[in-house]
């Protein structure tokens, strides 16, 4: 018995507000909607973060 899923539907990409790490040595970022702090620090290096807009796959 085969469980072929067939071709997958492409996931639409949308402009998304994110927090991006300000450190040049870190590439950390997170979706704004997943942050509980008004001005979060980077979860990877603890540096400050700034608002940015990225084109990301839509979360459903």
PDB file of N, H, CA, C and O in Angstrom:
ATOM      1  N   UNK A   1       0.847  -1.183   0.000  1.00  0.00           N
ATOM      2  CA  UNK A   1       0.000   0.000   0.000  1.00  0.00           C
ATOM      3  C   UNK A   1       0.889   1.242   0.000  1.00  0.00           C
ATOM      4  O   UNK A   1       1.865   1.308   0.747  1.00  0.00           O
ATOM      5  N   UNK A   2       0.560   2.210  -0.821  1.00  0.00           N
ATOM      6  H   UNK A   2      -0.233   2.157  -1.427  1.00  0.00           H
ATOM      7  CA  UNK A   2       1.360   3.422  -0.945  1.00  0.00           C
ATOM      8  C   UNK A   2       0.599   4.615  -0.364  1.00  0.00           C
ATOM      9  O   UNK A   2      -0.617   4.736  -0.520  1.00  0.00           O
ATOM     10  N   UNK A   3       1.342   5.484   0.303  1.00  0.00           N
ATOM     11  H   UNK A   3       2.329   5.386   0.429  1.00  0.00           H
ATOM     12  CA  UNK A   3       0.732   6.672   0.909  1.00  0.00           C
ATOM     13  C   UNK A   3       1.267   7.935   0.243  1.00  0.00           C
ATOM     14  O   UNK A   3       1.774   8.829   0.921  1.00  0.00           O
ATOM     15  N   UNK A   4       1.157   8.012  -1.065  1.00  0.00           N
ATOM     16  H   UNK A   4       0.746   7.286  -1.616  1.00  0.00           H
ATOM     17  CA  UNK A   4       1.628   9.181  -1.799  1.00  0.00           C
ATOM     18  C   UNK A   4       0.714  10.363  -1.512  1.00  0.00           C
ATOM     19  O   UNK A   4      -0.509  10.265  -1.619  1.00  0.00           O
ATOM     20  N   UNK A   5       1.325  11.466  -1.149  1.00  0.00           N
ATOM     21  H   UNK A   5       2.318  11.545  -1.062  1.00  0.00           H
ATOM     22  CA  UNK A   5       0.535  12.670  -0.843  1.00  0.00           C
ATOM     23  C   UNK A   5       0.269  13.506  -2.079  1.00  0.00           C
ATOM     24  O   UNK A   5      -0.547  14.426  -2.035  1.00  0.00           O
ATOM     25  N   UNK A   6       0.928  13.211  -3.161  1.00  0.00           N
ATOM     26  H   UNK A   6       1.592  12.463  -3.197  1.00  0.00           H
ATOM     27  CA  UNK A   6       0.723  13.997  -4.378  1.00  0.00           C
ATOM     28  C   UNK A   6       1.386  15.345  -4.273  1.00  0.00           C
ATOM     29  O   UNK A   6       2.084  15.624  -3.299  1.00  0.00           O
ATOM     30  N   UNK A   7       1.174  16.189  -5.272  1.00  0.00           N
ATOM     31  H   UNK A   7       0.607  15.962  -6.063  1.00  0.00           H
ATOM     32  CA  UNK A   7       1.810  17.519  -5.239  1.00  0.00           C
ATOM     33  C   UNK A   7       1.235  18.373  -4.114  1.00  0.00           C
ATOM     34  O   UNK A   7       0.025  18.404  -3.890  1.00  0.00           O
ATOM     35  N   UNK A   8       2.136  19.068  -3.410  1.00  0.00           N
ATOM     36  H   UNK A   8       3.119  19.043  -3.592  1.00  0.00           H
ATOM     37  CA  UNK A   8       1.691  19.940  -2.318  1.00  0.00           C
ATOM     38  C   UNK A   8       1.284  21.295  -2.875  1.00  0.00           C
ATOM     39  O   UNK A   8       1.864  21.796  -3.839  1.00  0.00           O
ATOM     40  N   UNK A   9       0.278  21.868  -2.244  1.00  0.00           N
ATOM     41  H   UNK A   9      -0.192  21.461  -1.461  1.00  0.00           H
ATOM     42  CA  UNK A   9      -0.177  23.201  -2.617  1.00  0.00           C
ATOM     43  C   UNK A   9       0.856  24.215  -2.142  1.00  0.00           C
ATOM     44  O   UNK A   9       1.317  24.122  -1.004  1.00  0.00           O
ATOM     45  N   UNK A  10       1.232  25.178  -2.974  1.00  0.00           N
ATOM     46  H   UNK A  10       0.858  25.254  -3.898  1.00  0.00           H
ATOM     47  CA  UNK A  10       2.205  26.175  -2.515  1.00  0.00           C
ATOM     48  C   UNK A  10       1.608  27.040  -1.401  1.00  0.00           C
ATOM     49  O   UNK A  10       0.434  27.408  -1.442  1.00  0.00           O
ATOM     50  N   UNK A  11       2.442  27.353  -0.410  1.00  0.00           N
ATOM     51  H   UNK A  11       3.396  27.054  -0.377  1.00  0.00           H
ATOM     52  CA  UNK A  11       1.988  28.178   0.712  1.00  0.00           C
ATOM     53  C   UNK A  11       2.168  29.638   0.317  1.00  0.00           C
ATOM     54  O   UNK A  11       3.270  30.044  -0.052  1.00  0.00           O
ATOM     55  N   UNK A  12       1.093  30.443   0.389  1.00  0.00           N
ATOM     56  H   UNK A  12       0.198  30.114   0.689  1.00  0.00           H
ATOM     57  CA  UNK A  12       1.231  31.859   0.019  1.00  0.00           C
ATOM     58  C   UNK A  12       2.158  32.593   0.989  1.00  0.00           C
ATOM     59  O   UNK A  12       2.174  32.310   2.187  1.00  0.00           O
ATOM     60  N   UNK A  13       2.923  33.533   0.453  1.00  0.00           N
ATOM     61  H   UNK A  13       2.910  33.763  -0.520  1.00  0.00           H
ATOM     62  CA  UNK A  13       3.812  34.333   1.281  1.00  0.00           C
ATOM     63  C   UNK A  13       3.207  35.718   1.469  1.00  0.00           C
ATOM     64  O   UNK A  13       2.627  36.285   0.542  1.00  0.00           O
ATOM     65  N   UNK A  14       3.347  36.255   2.674  1.00  0.00           N
ATOM     66  H   UNK A  14       3.818  35.794   3.427  1.00  0.00           H
ATOM     67  CA  UNK A  14       2.771  37.556   3.004  1.00  0.00           C
ATOM     68  C   UNK A  14       3.805  38.411   3.742  1.00  0.00           C
ATOM     69  O   UNK A  14       4.727  37.886   4.367  1.00  0.00           O
ATOM     70  N   UNK A  15       3.639  39.726   3.662  1.00  0.00           N
ATOM     71  H   UNK A  15       2.890  40.152   3.154  1.00  0.00           H
ATOM     72  CA  UNK A  15       4.488  40.624   4.437  1.00  0.00           C
ATOM     73  C   UNK A  15       4.130  40.450   5.901  1.00  0.00           C
ATOM     74  O   UNK A  15       2.956  40.501   6.267  1.00  0.00           O
ATOM     75  N   UNK A  16       5.137  40.245   6.737  1.00  0.00           N
ATOM     76  H   UNK A  16       6.090  40.204   6.439  1.00  0.00           H
ATOM     77  CA  UNK A  16       4.925  39.917   8.142  1.00  0.00           C
ATOM     78  C   UNK A  16       5.790  40.806   9.018  1.00  0.00           C
ATOM     79  O   UNK A  16       6.976  40.981   8.740  1.00  0.00           O
ATOM     80  N   UNK A  17       5.212  41.372  10.074  1.00  0.00           N
ATOM     81  H   UNK A  17       4.248  41.231  10.299  1.00  0.00           H
ATOM     82  CA  UNK A  17       5.977  42.155  11.040  1.00  0.00           C
ATOM     83  C   UNK A  17       6.789  41.201  11.904  1.00  0.00           C
ATOM     84  O   UNK A  17       6.255  40.243  12.463  1.00  0.00           O
ATOM     85  N   UNK A  18       8.095  41.474  12.006  1.00  0.00           N
ATOM     86  H   UNK A  18       8.529  42.252  11.552  1.00  0.00           H
ATOM     87  CA  UNK A  18       8.970  40.640  12.828  1.00  0.00           C
ATOM     88  C   UNK A  18       9.853  41.522  13.695  1.00  0.00           C
ATOM     89  O   UNK A  18      10.011  42.715  13.437  1.00  0.00           O
ATOM     90  N   UNK A  19      10.427  40.915  14.726  1.00  0.00           N
ATOM     91  H   UNK A  19      10.299  39.945  14.936  1.00  0.00           H
ATOM     92  CA  UNK A  19      11.483  41.528  15.514  1.00  0.00           C
ATOM     93  C   UNK A  19      12.779  40.920  15.001  1.00  0.00           C
ATOM     94  O   UNK A  19      12.878  39.699  14.881  1.00  0.00           O
ATOM     95  N   UNK A  20      13.768  41.741  14.698  1.00  0.00           N
ATOM     96  H   UNK A  20      13.687  42.733  14.795  1.00  0.00           H
ATOM     97  CA  UNK A  20      15.048  41.276  14.171  1.00  0.00           C
ATOM     98  C   UNK A  20      16.170  41.728  15.101  1.00  0.00           C
ATOM     99  O   UNK A  20      16.186  42.872  15.557  1.00  0.00           O
ATOM    100  N   UNK A  21      17.110  40.822  15.380  1.00  0.00           N
ATOM    101  H   UNK A  21      17.098  39.893  15.009  1.00  0.00           H
ATOM    102  CA  UNK A  21      18.226  41.128  16.281  1.00  0.00           C
ATOM    103  C   UNK A  21      19.099  42.221  15.679  1.00  0.00           C
ATOM    104  O   UNK A  21      19.349  42.225  14.474  1.00  0.00           O
ATOM    105  N   UNK A  22      19.567  43.152  16.517  1.00  0.00           N
ATOM    106  H   UNK A  22      19.365  43.149  17.497  1.00  0.00           H
ATOM    107  CA  UNK A  22      20.398  44.257  16.045  1.00  0.00           C
ATOM    108  C   UNK A  22      21.885  43.901  16.031  1.00  0.00           C
ATOM    109  O   UNK A  22      22.687  44.672  15.503  1.00  0.00           O
ATOM    110  N   UNK A  23      22.269  42.772  16.588  1.00  0.00           N
ATOM    111  H   UNK A  23      21.617  42.146  17.017  1.00  0.00           H
ATOM    112  CA  UNK A  23      23.673  42.368  16.624  1.00  0.00           C
ATOM    113  C   UNK A  23      24.134  41.885  15.246  1.00  0.00           C
ATOM    114  O   UNK A  23      23.443  41.099  14.598  1.00  0.00           O
ATOM    115  N   UNK A  24      25.294  42.354  14.805  1.00  0.00           N
ATOM    116  H   UNK A  24      25.855  42.993  15.331  1.00  0.00           H
ATOM    117  CA  UNK A  24      25.837  41.930  13.514  1.00  0.00           C
ATOM    118  C   UNK A  24      26.248  40.460  13.519  1.00  0.00           C
ATOM    119  O   UNK A  24      26.331  39.834  12.462  1.00  0.00           O
ATOM    120  N   UNK A  25      26.508  39.906  14.711  1.00  0.00           N
ATOM    121  H   UNK A  25      26.442  40.415  15.569  1.00  0.00           H
ATOM    122  CA  UNK A  25      26.964  38.523  14.826  1.00  0.00           C
ATOM    123  C   UNK A  25      25.824  37.526  14.981  1.00  0.00           C
ATOM    124  O   UNK A  25      26.067  36.323  15.069  1.00  0.00           O
ATOM    125  N   UNK A  26      24.583  38.007  15.014  1.00  0.00           N
ATOM    126  H   UNK A  26      24.385  38.984  14.942  1.00  0.00           H
ATOM    127  CA  UNK A  26      23.427  37.131  15.267  1.00  0.00           C
ATOM    128  C   UNK A  26      22.388  37.338  14.164  1.00  0.00           C
ATOM    129  O   UNK A  26      22.183  38.457  13.694  1.00  0.00           O
ATOM    130  N   UNK A  27      21.747  36.261  13.765  1.00  0.00           N
ATOM    131  H   UNK A  27      21.914  35.352  14.147  1.00  0.00           H
ATOM    132  CA  UNK A  27      20.701  36.368  12.751  1.00  0.00           C
ATOM    133  C   UNK A  27      19.332  36.045  13.343  1.00  0.00           C
ATOM    134  O   UNK A  27      18.422  35.649  12.615  1.00  0.00           O
ATOM    135  N   UNK A  28      19.178  36.210  14.655  1.00  0.00           N
ATOM    136  H   UNK A  28      19.918  36.531  15.247  1.00  0.00           H
ATOM    137  CA  UNK A  28      17.924  35.892  15.327  1.00  0.00           C
ATOM    138  C   UNK A  28      16.791  36.817  14.914  1.00  0.00           C
ATOM    139  O   UNK A  28      16.992  38.009  14.682  1.00  0.00           O
ATOM    140  N   UNK A  29      15.597  36.247  14.827  1.00  0.00           N
ATOM    141  H   UNK A  29      15.433  35.279  15.016  1.00  0.00           H
ATOM    142  CA  UNK A  29      14.396  37.025  14.544  1.00  0.00           C
ATOM    143  C   UNK A  29      13.192  36.215  15.008  1.00  0.00           C
ATOM    144  O   UNK A  29      13.289  35.004  15.204  1.00  0.00           O
ATOM    145  N   UNK A  30      12.060  36.886  15.183  1.00  0.00           N
ATOM    146  H   UNK A  30      11.981  37.870  15.025  1.00  0.00           H
ATOM    147  CA  UNK A  30      10.818  36.194  15.544  1.00  0.00           C
ATOM    148  C   UNK A  30       9.636  36.987  15.024  1.00  0.00           C
ATOM    149  O   UNK A  30       9.696  38.210  14.899  1.00  0.00           O
ATOM    150  N   UNK A  31       8.568  36.278  14.725  1.00  0.00           N
ATOM    151  H   UNK A  31       8.520  35.284  14.827  1.00  0.00           H
ATOM    152  CA  UNK A  31       7.346  36.961  14.294  1.00  0.00           C
ATOM    153  C   UNK A  31       6.850  37.828  15.451  1.00  0.00           C
ATOM    154  O   UNK A  31       6.875  37.412  16.609  1.00  0.00           O
ATOM    155  N   UNK A  32       6.404  39.030  15.122  1.00  0.00           N
ATOM    156  H   UNK A  32       6.383  39.368  14.181  1.00  0.00           H
ATOM    157  CA  UNK A  32       5.921  39.961  16.150  1.00  0.00           C
ATOM    158  C   UNK A  32       4.761  39.350  16.936  1.00  0.00           C
ATOM    159  O   UNK A  32       4.646  39.560  18.143  1.00  0.00           O
ATOM    160  N   UNK A  33       3.910  38.601  16.255  1.00  0.00           N
ATOM    161  H   UNK A  33       4.004  38.431  15.274  1.00  0.00           H
ATOM    162  CA  UNK A  33       2.740  38.024  16.924  1.00  0.00           C
ATOM    163  C   UNK A  33       3.120  36.921  17.921  1.00  0.00           C
ATOM    164  O   UNK A  33       2.275  36.499  18.710  1.00  0.00           O
ATOM    165  N   UNK A  34       4.371  36.448  17.903  1.00  0.00           N
ATOM    166  H   UNK A  34       5.058  36.791  17.263  1.00  0.00           H
ATOM    167  CA  UNK A  34       4.813  35.402  18.844  1.00  0.00           C
ATOM    168  C   UNK A  34       5.569  35.976  20.032  1.00  0.00           C
ATOM    169  O   UNK A  34       6.064  35.227  20.875  1.00  0.00           O
ATOM    170  N   UNK A  35       5.661  37.305  20.104  1.00  0.00           N
ATOM    171  H   UNK A  35       5.259  37.913  19.419  1.00  0.00           H
ATOM    172  CA  UNK A  35       6.378  37.948  21.200  1.00  0.00           C
ATOM    173  C   UNK A  35       5.395  38.459  22.242  1.00  0.00           C
ATOM    174  O   UNK A  35       4.355  39.023  21.902  1.00  0.00           O
ATOM    175  N   UNK A  36       5.728  38.259  23.505  1.00  0.00           N
ATOM    176  H   UNK A  36       6.572  37.801  23.781  1.00  0.00           H
ATOM    177  CA  UNK A  36       4.860  38.732  24.594  1.00  0.00           C
ATOM    178  C   UNK A  36       5.337  40.064  25.160  1.00  0.00           C
ATOM    179  O   UNK A  36       4.594  40.717  25.893  1.00  0.00           O
ATOM    180  N   UNK A  37       6.560  40.481  24.837  1.00  0.00           N
ATOM    181  H   UNK A  37       7.164  39.950  24.241  1.00  0.00           H
ATOM    182  CA  UNK A  37       7.132  41.722  25.355  1.00  0.00           C
ATOM    183  C   UNK A  37       6.944  42.860  24.359  1.00  0.00           C
ATOM    184  O   UNK A  37       6.927  42.648  23.146  1.00  0.00           O
ATOM    185  N   UNK A  38       6.802  44.071  24.895  1.00  0.00           N
ATOM    186  H   UNK A  38       6.816  44.242  25.880  1.00  0.00           H
ATOM    187  CA  UNK A  38       6.676  45.236  24.009  1.00  0.00           C
ATOM    188  C   UNK A  38       7.957  45.469  23.231  1.00  0.00           C
ATOM    189  O   UNK A  38       7.906  45.824  22.053  1.00  0.00           O
ATOM    190  N   UNK A  39       9.113  45.276  23.871  1.00  0.00           N
ATOM    191  H   UNK A  39       9.155  44.988  24.827  1.00  0.00           H
ATOM    192  CA  UNK A  39      10.416  45.390  23.219  1.00  0.00           C
ATOM    193  C   UNK A  39      11.262  44.205  23.664  1.00  0.00           C
ATOM    194  O   UNK A  39      12.022  44.309  24.627  1.00  0.00           O
ATOM    195  N   UNK A  40      11.134  43.076  22.968  1.00  0.00           N
ATOM    196  H   UNK A  40      10.517  42.991  22.185  1.00  0.00           H
ATOM    197  CA  UNK A  40      11.845  41.870  23.407  1.00  0.00           C
ATOM    198  C   UNK A  40      13.350  41.957  23.179  1.00  0.00           C
ATOM    199  O   UNK A  40      13.823  42.733  22.350  1.00  0.00           O
ATOM    200  N   UNK A  41      14.093  41.143  23.932  1.00  0.00           N
ATOM    201  H   UNK A  41      13.708  40.512  24.605  1.00  0.00           H
ATOM    202  CA  UNK A  41      15.518  40.975  23.654  1.00  0.00           C
ATOM    203  C   UNK A  41      15.664  39.674  22.881  1.00  0.00           C
ATOM    204  O   UNK A  41      14.810  38.791  22.968  1.00  0.00           O
ATOM    205  N   UNK A  42      16.736  39.561  22.134  1.00  0.00           N
ATOM    206  H   UNK A  42      17.430  40.277  22.063  1.00  0.00           H
ATOM    207  CA  UNK A  42      16.957  38.396  21.285  1.00  0.00           C
ATOM    208  C   UNK A  42      17.048  37.129  22.136  1.00  0.00           C
ATOM    209  O   UNK A  42      17.825  37.090  23.090  1.00  0.00           O
ATOM    210  N   UNK A  43      16.271  36.096  21.812  1.00  0.00           N
ATOM    211  H   UNK A  43      15.640  36.128  21.038  1.00  0.00           H
ATOM    212  CA  UNK A  43      16.319  34.856  22.593  1.00  0.00           C
ATOM    213  C   UNK A  43      17.632  34.092  22.406  1.00  0.00           C
ATOM    214  O   UNK A  43      17.943  33.197  23.193  1.00  0.00           O
ATOM    215  N   UNK A  44      18.404  34.436  21.372  1.00  0.00           N
ATOM    216  H   UNK A  44      18.152  35.162  20.732  1.00  0.00           H
ATOM    217  CA  UNK A  44      19.661  33.731  21.111  1.00  0.00           C
ATOM    218  C   UNK A  44      20.863  34.401  21.777  1.00  0.00           C
ATOM    219  O   UNK A  44      21.721  33.723  22.342  1.00  0.00           O
ATOM    220  N   UNK A  45      20.923  35.755  21.708  1.00  0.00           N
ATOM    221  H   UNK A  45      20.225  36.305  21.250  1.00  0.00           H
ATOM    222  CA  UNK A  45      22.119  36.436  22.233  1.00  0.00           C
ATOM    223  C   UNK A  45      21.800  37.549  23.238  1.00  0.00           C
ATOM    224  O   UNK A  45      22.717  38.179  23.765  1.00  0.00           O
ATOM    225  N   UNK A  46      20.528  37.796  23.507  1.00  0.00           N
ATOM    226  H   UNK A  46      19.783  37.284  23.079  1.00  0.00           H
ATOM    227  CA  UNK A  46      20.063  38.802  24.475  1.00  0.00           C
ATOM    228  C   UNK A  46      20.275  40.243  24.025  1.00  0.00           C
ATOM    229  O   UNK A  46      20.094  41.151  24.836  1.00  0.00           O
ATOM    230  N   UNK A  47      20.650  40.496  22.768  1.00  0.00           N
ATOM    231  H   UNK A  47      20.796  39.758  22.109  1.00  0.00           H
ATOM    232  CA  UNK A  47      20.786  41.867  22.255  1.00  0.00           C
ATOM    233  C   UNK A  47      19.401  42.473  22.047  1.00  0.00           C
ATOM    234  O   UNK A  47      18.391  41.772  22.103  1.00  0.00           O
ATOM    235  N   UNK A  48      19.366  43.776  21.808  1.00  0.00           N
ATOM    236  H   UNK A  48      20.187  44.345  21.762  1.00  0.00           H
ATOM    237  CA  UNK A  48      18.085  44.421  21.539  1.00  0.00           C
ATOM    238  C   UNK A  48      17.602  44.018  20.146  1.00  0.00           C
ATOM    239  O   UNK A  48      18.380  43.555  19.311  1.00  0.00           O
ATOM    240  N   UNK A  49      16.307  44.205  19.916  1.00  0.00           N
ATOM    241  H   UNK A  49      15.675  44.581  20.594  1.00  0.00           H
ATOM    242  CA  UNK A  49      15.713  43.842  18.635  1.00  0.00           C
ATOM    243  C   UNK A  49      14.980  45.048  18.075  1.00  0.00           C
ATOM    244  O   UNK A  49      14.585  45.946  18.819  1.00  0.00           O
ATOM    245  N   UNK A  50      14.798  45.064  16.745  1.00  0.00           N
ATOM    246  H   UNK A  50      15.119  44.335  16.141  1.00  0.00           H
ATOM    247  CA  UNK A  50      14.091  46.168  16.095  1.00  0.00           C
ATOM    248  C   UNK A  50      13.035  45.607  15.158  1.00  0.00           C
ATOM    249  O   UNK A  50      13.132  44.469  14.699  1.00  0.00           O
ATOM    250  N   UNK A  51      12.008  46.436  14.877  1.00  0.00           N
ATOM    251  H   UNK A  51      11.929  47.361  15.250  1.00  0.00           H
ATOM    252  CA  UNK A  51      10.947  46.032  13.955  1.00  0.00           C
ATOM    253  C   UNK A  51      11.484  45.922  12.536  1.00  0.00           C
ATOM    254  O   UNK A  51      12.361  46.678  12.118  1.00  0.00           O
ATOM    255  N   UNK A  52      10.934  44.964  11.815  1.00  0.00           N
ATOM    256  H   UNK A  52      10.221  44.350  12.154  1.00  0.00           H
ATOM    257  CA  UNK A  52      11.313  44.759  10.424  1.00  0.00           C
ATOM    258  C   UNK A  52      10.123  44.084   9.742  1.00  0.00           C
ATOM    259  O   UNK A  52       9.298  43.460  10.409  1.00  0.00           O
ATOM    260  N   UNK A  53      10.032  44.206   8.429  1.00  0.00           N
ATOM    261  H   UNK A  53      10.702  44.714   7.888  1.00  0.00           H
ATOM    262  CA  UNK A  53       8.990  43.504   7.681  1.00  0.00           C
ATOM    263  C   UNK A  53       9.682  42.515   6.752  1.00  0.00           C
ATOM    264  O   UNK A  53      10.579  42.882   5.993  1.00  0.00           O
ATOM    265  N   UNK A  54       9.250  41.250   6.820  1.00  0.00           N
ATOM    266  H   UNK A  54       8.521  40.952   7.436  1.00  0.00           H
ATOM    267  CA  UNK A  54       9.804  40.205   5.952  1.00  0.00           C
ATOM    268  C   UNK A  54       8.668  39.522   5.222  1.00  0.00           C
ATOM    269  O   UNK A  54       7.538  39.479   5.710  1.00  0.00           O
ATOM    270  N   UNK A  55       8.972  38.988   4.053  1.00  0.00           N
ATOM    271  H   UNK A  55       9.889  39.023   3.657  1.00  0.00           H
ATOM    272  CA  UNK A  55       7.994  38.205   3.305  1.00  0.00           C
ATOM    273  C   UNK A  55       8.197  36.740   3.709  1.00  0.00           C
ATOM    274  O   UNK A  55       9.214  36.127   3.387  1.00  0.00           O
ATOM    275  N   UNK A  56       7.204  36.197   4.422  1.00  0.00           N
ATOM    276  H   UNK A  56       6.377  36.695   4.683  1.00  0.00           H
ATOM    277  CA  UNK A  56       7.304  34.845   4.987  1.00  0.00           C
ATOM    278  C   UNK A  56       6.090  34.014   4.594  1.00  0.00           C
ATOM    279  O   UNK A  56       5.053  34.565   4.223  1.00  0.00           O
ATOM    280  N   UNK A  57       6.215  32.678   4.673  1.00  0.00           N
ATOM    281  H   UNK A  57       7.057  32.231   4.975  1.00  0.00           H
ATOM    282  CA  UNK A  57       5.034  31.830   4.436  1.00  0.00           C
ATOM    283  C   UNK A  57       3.934  32.180   5.431  1.00  0.00           C
ATOM    284  O   UNK A  57       4.203  32.418   6.608  1.00  0.00           O
ATOM    285  N   UNK A  58       2.711  32.209   4.957  1.00  0.00           N
ATOM    286  H   UNK A  58       2.492  32.016   4.000  1.00  0.00           H
ATOM    287  CA  UNK A  58       1.558  32.546   5.781  1.00  0.00           C
ATOM    288  C   UNK A  58       1.310  31.458   6.823  1.00  0.00           C
ATOM    289  O   UNK A  58       1.333  30.269   6.505  1.00  0.00           O
ATOM    290  N   UNK A  59       1.075  31.868   8.058  1.00  0.00           N
ATOM    291  H   UNK A  59       1.057  32.834   8.316  1.00  0.00           H
ATOM    292  CA  UNK A  59       0.729  30.919   9.132  1.00  0.00           C
ATOM    293  C   UNK A  59      -0.770  30.723   9.125  1.00  0.00           C
ATOM    294  O   UNK A  59      -1.525  31.694   9.090  1.00  0.00           O
ATOM    295  N   UNK A  60      -1.206  29.486   9.159  1.00  0.00           N
ATOM    296  H   UNK A  60      -0.592  28.696   9.188  1.00  0.00           H
ATOM    297  CA  UNK A  60      -2.648  29.208   9.129  1.00  0.00           C
ATOM    298  C   UNK A  60      -3.117  28.694  10.449  1.00  0.00           C
ATOM    299  O   UNK A  60      -4.302  28.406  10.614  1.00  0.00           O
TER     300      UNK A  60
END
